[in-house]
Amino acid sequence: MSDAVADEIGVLAAGGDPSVVGRALRDLGDRDCDVRVETVTTTSAGLERARSASIDCIVSDHRPPEWDGIEFLERVREAVPDVPVVLYTADGSERVASEAVSAGVAEYVPRARAAGTGDGAGDHAEAGHAADALAEAVRSAAERTEDPDGEPDTAERHADHARRLEPLISNLPGFVYRCRNEPEWPMEIVKGDSRSVTGYTTAELASDEVVWGEDVLHPDDAEEMWEEVQAAMDSGSEFEVTYRIRTKDGSVRWMWERGQLVTPEDDDEPVLEGFIFDITERKRYEEELERRNRELERFTSIVSHDLRNPLNVASGRVELAREEVESEHLDRAAAAHEHMASLIDDLLTLAQSGERITETEPVSLSTVVSRAWRNVATGGATVTVETDRVVDADPGRLVQLVENLARNAVEHGGDDVTVTVGEIGESGDGAAGSDGDARAGFYVEDDGPGIPEDVRDDVFEMGFSTEEDGTGFGIPIVAQIAEAHGWEADVASGTDGGARITVTGVEWV
């Protein structure tokens, strides 16, 4: 450790928002972990400070694209390989865990568990567990900077390496292994929580009693898995495979595995080393999502074809009748048909707005507003964009969101309404509170009559409208598109008394 204070640990907190790691490190003193924390927000600053003798350990955030902890870890390992790095990540996925271990992380602490269970007691307990895990990781990592007494022999180095890996492996959502590159995949070493994944203990999997390729691997996936792994071996690259297993109690579960061919120091025969993680819940979610998407496709087909076609016929007949006779009844029928057409359009948009967003890209908010404004009948209404920020989003869906807000403003505020789009945040309109990151986003407001305070919660209900001829789907569509991005939509009063819709939780690029 640093010479300045023997019992004090010099910790460098690295991340795009240092308060994320800083908040976690702030409480370590209460856990018998006396730390002195410095913060950096750029990779270059992190590498410069890491070279300082006062730094015993680095704790890095991982929240891409804002801060890529894996990339930062790799840069640190190249520049200052003796300084241990703890990855404190909200993304506790199997891919992040395996990439972190491959990059040489000293400790891996997922903080997702600190999010809590929804009740106060559960949240407090979970946050405490995460803080305890981080404190132990910092202590363990910092101890590795102390100079050893003498040069250890090979056996001692292996034992020390295994001892240091134990807490790291215990934090992984799966287990690590070493096996021979044979169709039966006989395991030689297994470390981690294999029992909760497979039903077998690590000792059983590493013995001749249980053969992975015969007793665990699903027979229908064995051949394909073998071919994928061998293809990766032939190209000299790592492999990633997804397959099913049969657990000890006979149930079927999905695994994600990542590994590579290595040659141990004490053996000339190459073996496979890697990580195996249980992704059954993710697979079930994906299957349920596919089922819902199929139902959604059937629904949209019915709405777009079976309802729209007879409506078009009815509308055409009414128009022909209006050419022959003048009747108030025909005028009302034509207006009803137009309202039905709007309902169908909104239903189709609503059905698609909640679909999961899988691909995003940087998009200019002003460009989105311009596109949306051209797509809506705005009459004499005007729009002003008071931000040049770029947001990470699905461009098409974001245009739909703004279209609905623009249409809503014109329908309720009239053809001469003025619409303003601006930024929420510390550098925006001054609306950000103490948690600036969570409230970062944008607003769309108008100078119309506004939304009465007593019905602001109701406007998010499908079918609710303050106008007699409104469809009541505009704001729910906005809310669903925002939620699909991981954002949150809300309603407030505008600067001039009109309606103000806020979208928060966005990530600026």
BABA-470403 format. One record per residue (C-alpha): x, y, z. Coordinates in steps of 0.05 Angstrom, whole numbers. Example, Ala and Ser with C-alpha at 12.3 -4.5 7.8 and 13.67 -1.06 7.14 Angstrom:
BABA-470403
    east   north      up
     246     -90     156
     273     -21     143
This chain:
BABA-470403
    east   north      up
       0       0       0
      20      73      -4
      75      95      45
      39     159      67
     -11     125     111
       2      50     122
     -70      32     140
    -102      76      87
    -120      51      18
    -111     100     -40
    -169      87     -88
    -179     118    -156
    -253     122    -176
    -259     123    -251
    -322     135    -293
    -361     183    -336
    -401     202    -273
    -352     194    -214
    -409     202    -165
    -434     132    -183
    -370      99    -156
    -358     155    -106
    -424     143     -71
    -407      70     -63
    -337      85     -36
    -361     139      11
    -389      89      61
    -329      42      62
    -301      74     125
    -360      45     164
    -337     -24     142
    -266     -21     170
    -240       0     102
    -203      66     110
    -199      96      40
    -175     159       8
    -213     170     -57
    -192     209    -119
    -238     214    -180
    -225     218    -254
    -274     224    -312
    -229     210    -372
    -185     152    -392
    -123     195    -401
    -131     225    -331
    -143     155    -303
     -79     128    -334
     -39     187    -309
     -63     181    -237
     -57     104    -238
      19     112    -245
      21     149    -179
      52     113    -120
      -7     137     -77
     -57      94    -116
     -66      24     -89
    -128       4    -127
    -174      29    -182
    -250      22    -179
    -280      31    -248
    -352      42    -268
    -380       6    -329
    -438      41    -364
    -427      41    -439
    -430      82    -481
    -417     136    -429
    -360      97    -396
    -333      31    -423
    -302      -1    -362
    -275     -61    -401
    -237     -16    -450
    -210      26    -391
    -189     -39    -356
    -150     -62    -417
    -115       6    -423
     -95       4    -349
     -69     -67    -355
     -24     -45    -413
       1      18    -379
       6      -2    -305
      -2     -77    -299
      14     -78    -225
     -45     -35    -204
    -107     -78    -191
    -174     -57    -221
    -242     -71    -190
    -300     -68    -239
    -363     -42    -204
    -417     -51    -256
    -492     -45    -260
    -491     -94    -319
    -482    -161    -286
    -487    -200    -351
    -448    -262    -369
    -415    -226    -427
    -389    -168    -384
    -364    -217    -331
    -326    -259    -381
    -296    -199    -417
    -274    -170    -350
    -239    -234    -329
    -206    -241    -397
    -181    -169    -392
    -148    -183    -325
    -197    -153    -274
    -175    -162    -202
    -246    -163    -173
    -315    -162    -206
    -372    -133    -164
    -441    -127    -198
    -481     -72    -165
    -548     -93    -195
    -566    -124    -129
    -562     -55     -98
    -624     -35    -138
    -666     -69     -85
    -732    -106     -83
    -781     -49     -82
    -791     -44      -6
    -749      -1      39
    -721     -56      82
    -702     -98      22
    -670     -39     -13
    -628     -23      48
    -606     -94      58
    -587    -104     -15
    -548     -38     -17
    -511     -61      46
    -492    -127      14
    -465     -92     -48
    -425     -43      -5
    -397    -100      36
    -377    -136     -28
    -343     -73     -55
    -306     -61      11
    -280    -132      11
    -260    -126     -63
    -222     -62     -51
    -185     -91       9
    -168    -155     -28
    -145    -118     -91
    -103     -67     -52
     -66    -122     -14
     -38    -146     -80
       4     -83     -88
      47    -103     -27
     115    -130     -44
     121    -205     -30
     178    -231      14
     223    -267     -35
     205    -298    -102
     153    -353     -95
     162    -418    -132
     114    -444    -185
      70    -482    -137
      64    -422     -91
      46    -377    -150
      -8    -425    -173
     -36    -431    -102
     -35    -355     -94
     -68    -346    -162
    -123    -395    -144
    -134    -361     -77
    -141    -293    -109
    -190    -320    -161
    -238    -349    -108
    -273    -283     -90
    -275    -262    -163
    -307    -327    -184
    -357    -323    -127
    -384    -258    -157
    -393    -288    -227
    -464    -308    -248
    -441    -379    -266
    -376    -419    -262
    -308    -427    -294
    -277    -491    -320
    -219    -526    -352
    -233    -586    -397
    -201    -628    -451
    -219    -612    -523
    -256    -677    -535
    -329    -691    -555
    -345    -713    -484
    -316    -648    -456
    -286    -682    -394
    -277    -629    -339
    -211    -625    -302
    -224    -562    -260
    -291    -530    -241
    -296    -468    -197
    -358    -427    -179
    -432    -439    -167
    -443    -500    -211
    -496    -531    -165
    -548    -476    -175
    -537    -480    -250
    -532    -555    -263
    -551    -589    -198
    -481    -620    -195
    -426    -598    -148
    -359    -575    -174
    -329    -640    -147
    -379    -682    -186
    -367    -644    -251
    -291    -649    -244
    -294    -724    -231
    -306    -785    -275
    -375    -793    -243
    -406    -739    -287
    -383    -728    -359
    -405    -661    -386
    -414    -683    -458
    -452    -746    -440
    -490    -732    -376
    -503    -657    -379
    -500    -630    -450
    -566    -638    -487
    -557    -691    -541
    -593    -650    -594
    -542    -594    -586
    -479    -635    -579
    -459    -639    -653
    -471    -566    -668
    -433    -544    -607
    -373    -587    -625
    -371    -559    -695
    -375    -487    -671
    -319    -496    -620
    -273    -532    -669
    -284    -478    -721
    -262    -426    -671
    -201    -468    -652
    -181    -474    -725
    -184    -398    -733
    -146    -387    -668
    -202    -346    -637
    -245    -349    -575
    -312    -385    -581
    -382    -366    -557
    -437    -419    -558
    -508    -423    -533
    -538    -491    -519
    -582    -532    -472
    -564    -578    -415
    -601    -630    -374
    -593    -615    -300
    -586    -667    -246
    -661    -668    -234
    -675    -676    -309
    -698    -605    -325
    -673    -569    -387
    -637    -503    -380
    -601    -456    -429
    -527    -441    -423
    -482    -387    -453
    -408    -407    -456
    -346    -369    -475
    -276    -400    -477
    -210    -409    -512
    -154    -459    -523
     -96    -451    -475
     -32    -489    -458
     -21    -494    -382
      50    -482    -356
      55    -552    -327
      27    -589    -387
      43    -592    -461
     -28    -613    -480
     -74    -554    -497
    -140    -551    -459
    -202    -508    -461
    -215    -456    -407
    -277    -413    -403
    -340    -391    -368
    -410    -422    -367
    -471    -380    -348
    -544    -397    -340
    -586    -356    -388
    -651    -394    -381
    -691    -335    -356
    -666    -292    -413
    -685    -346    -463
    -755    -352    -432
    -763    -277    -438
    -741    -278    -511
    -790    -335    -526
    -846    -298    -491
    -828    -235    -530
    -830    -274    -595
    -899    -302    -577
    -925    -233    -561
    -896    -205    -626
    -932    -260    -665
    -998    -241    -631
    -983    -168    -645
    -973    -183    -719
   -1040    -219    -721
   -1073    -161    -686
   -1044    -108    -733
   -1064    -151    -793
   -1136    -153    -769
   -1137     -78    -754
   -1103     -57    -818
   -1141    -103    -865
   -1206    -129    -835
   -1226     -62    -806
   -1196     -12    -854
   -1224     -44    -918
   -1298     -42    -899
   -1287      28    -870
   -1259      51    -937
   -1319      22    -973
   -1367      56    -924
   -1330     123    -930
   -1332     118   -1006
   -1407     105   -1007
   -1420     164    -961
   -1379     211   -1005
   -1418     188   -1066
   -1483     201   -1029
   -1460     270   -1008
   -1448     288   -1081
   -1520     271   -1097
   -1556     301   -1037
   -1541     349    -980
   -1556     319    -912
   -1532     334    -842
   -1536     260    -828
   -1486     245    -883
   -1439     299    -858
   -1440     267    -789
   -1429     198    -818
   -1368     224    -857
   -1340     256    -793
   -1351     190    -756
   -1313     153    -811
   -1255     201    -805
   -1254     191    -730
   -1254     115    -740
   -1196     121    -789
   -1157     162    -737
   -1173     109    -684
   -1146      54    -730
   -1082      93    -745
   -1071     106    -670
   -1085      33    -653
   -1033      10    -702
    -982      60    -676
    -999      41    -604
    -991     -34    -619
    -921     -21    -647
    -898      33    -598
    -887     -15    -541
    -844     -63    -580
    -775     -74    -550
    -721     -29    -580
    -659     -70    -598
    -620     -21    -641
    -606      52    -628
    -562     105    -660
    -542     177    -647
    -596     224    -674
    -602     299    -671
    -664     321    -632
    -674     381    -678
    -672     335    -739
    -725     290    -707
    -770     350    -693
    -764     375    -765
    -783     306    -793
    -841     298    -745
    -867     369    -759
    -869     355    -834
    -910     292    -822
    -965     326    -783
   -1020     373    -808
    -999     433    -766
   -1035     490    -803
   -1008     557    -779
    -975     528    -717
    -901     542    -706
    -845     502    -673
    -780     525    -641
    -723     478    -622
    -679     506    -566
    -627     450    -563
    -574     421    -608
    -566     357    -567
    -558     288    -597
    -594     229    -565
    -582     154    -570
    -649     128    -596
    -688      90    -649
    -697     147    -700
    -764     122    -728
    -796     111    -660
    -770     178    -634
    -802     213    -694
    -868     178    -677
    -862     204    -606
    -853     276    -628
    -907     269    -682
    -958     251    -629
    -938     309    -585
    -941     357    -644
   -1010     330    -665
   -1034     334    -593
   -1011     407    -587
   -1047     427    -652
   -1111     390    -635
   -1116     421    -566
   -1082     488    -578
   -1109     506    -647
   -1075     522    -714
   -1038     583    -685
   -1007     546    -626
    -932     554    -613
    -892     492    -595
    -824     494    -561
    -775     436    -554
    -718     443    -505
    -669     406    -460
    -678     386    -388
    -615     382    -347
    -562     421    -312
    -542     456    -376
    -613     460    -403
    -673     498    -377
    -653     494    -304
    -705     442    -286
    -655     390    -262
    -654     373    -189
    -599     342    -147
    -600     279    -189
    -583     313    -255
    -566     248    -291
    -633     214    -277
    -672     277    -298
    -633     291    -362
    -679     294    -422
    -722     340    -464
    -790     373    -462
    -843     391    -513
    -890     446    -491
    -943     491    -523
    -978     556    -506
   -1048     525    -511
   -1099     515    -456
   -1058     462    -421
   -1080     399    -385
   -1119     408    -321
   -1079     384    -261
   -1134     338    -236
   -1133     296    -301
   -1058     294    -314
   -1052     222    -290
   -1113     203    -331
   -1082     224    -398
   -1036     164    -395
   -1096     118    -396
   -1113      90    -464
   -1176     122    -492
   -1179     182    -445
   -1185     249    -479
   -1205     319    -457
   -1234     330    -527
   -1299     299    -550
   -1270     277    -617
   -1201     257    -590
   -1178     185    -595
   -1144     186    -527
   -1083     148    -553
   -1033     204    -565
   -1001     210    -496
   -1003     134    -483
    -965     124    -548
    -913     175    -524
    -907     139    -457
    -898      71    -490
    -845      95    -538
    -808     129    -481
    -813      65    -438
    -787      22    -496
    -725      66    -495
    -718      61    -420
    -742     133    -411
    -800     163    -372
    -854     211    -397
    -892     259    -351
    -941     317    -356
    -933     387    -326
    -952     459    -339
    -916     497    -393
    -881     564    -384
    -941     601    -414
    -994     557    -381
    -999     506    -437
    -983     432    -436
    -912     409    -422
    -892     337    -435
    -824     317    -407
    -783     256    -428
    -728     240    -378
    -675     187    -368
    -645     196    -438
    -571     188    -453
    -540     245    -492
    -485     228    -542
